């Protein structure tokens, strides 16, 4: 297991309970980048239909496996975009606008970097990663098998109902993503599985753009909640689950979990009275700034090295919610070192193969010899080139993107982090009633 405790302690020390600081964030959602889902096709063959989705389990309902919507023109999938011309903004590298992001120097809008927990010093050089060691145990993001539903307007959703579910949790994909992300893609699946293990019934739905011909970016609708078709879809699924199907109790709390553009969607869906609390990953969650916005308890989970503004803006958002009398906590995903078994989180990769992948990533300049991330491969040509270097059987679109996702999470970039599941779900448990 990665040093999750170290990341958690550092993130909490930096952020939960931190005071004022920060400018009003840019009032934009995550800028059209394909977060969590917009994978590029590698070699022209997407994993679709009845093909096995990660480890031999079939994708559901003929939908693309592993998020499956191709991201064209170099857009990142779940944050694989490097910061500052291919290098991550770590250590002495400038963080946004040329200011050094170190030791209290301003990073993005005057917030001291170490106070906000964003873009702090690089990981110090450590001893070379010893790949002769046995792999540590990792949680494995095995695909979930659930049920599929469709609303009258054509919007699809997937759901999984454990025995004696006490609450209903909605998962919102990032821009370019799909409902399949939380059922097939390893890191998001680990979030969904954590919810199930805690007794939540889960629902993952598509944005309404999935029903349109040639949608521009598969993002969530930005209209005001009373007129927002995506928010209306959530309200309708709540009614179906509670009343029509009786899968959860009529008074079951509703919890929202959104990533990137899905975090902004969560801030809009939080206006539904049934919603009790929310977890927002790598997102500005802009609707919470509206004058009459409903503010349920929320935990904000940015990545310290996110090349967008989601890290710094959540610092200001936490202050805004607290100033309005609401409850907001914040824990920052911090960069960490790779371990021999890192990639065994991916169902198709065993210990020996994980070590082989690490050796390739070191040789190609993606990892330092001590396992710290230097950079994350970009979409398109670079990702295709990496796929050609991987061991036999690992060059598929889904697997290469899964490897990149793990690098992005390790670097604390534009990715959710299942390493923080305990603190996130402890917060949700405390405030879901």
Secondary structure, DSSP 8 states (H G I E B T S, - for coil): ---HHHHHHHHHHHHTT---------S--STT---SS----STT----TTSB-STT-B-STT--GGG-----TT--SSS---SSTTS---TTSB-STT-B-STT-B-STT-BHHHHTSS-------S---TTS-------------EEEE-TTS-EEEEE--TT--EEEEEE--TT--TTHHHHSHHHHHHHHHHHHTTEEEEEE--GGGGSTT-SS-----S-GGG-HHHHHHHHHHHIIIIIS--S-TT-EEEEEEETHHHHHHHHHTTSTTEEEEEEES---GGGGSTT----EEEEE-BTT-SSSHHHHHHHHHHHHHHTT--EEE--B------TTGGGGSTT--HHHHHHHHHHHHHTTSB-TTS-BS----STHHHHHHHHHS-TT--SHHHHHHHHHHHHHHTT-SS--GGGHHHHHHHHHHH--
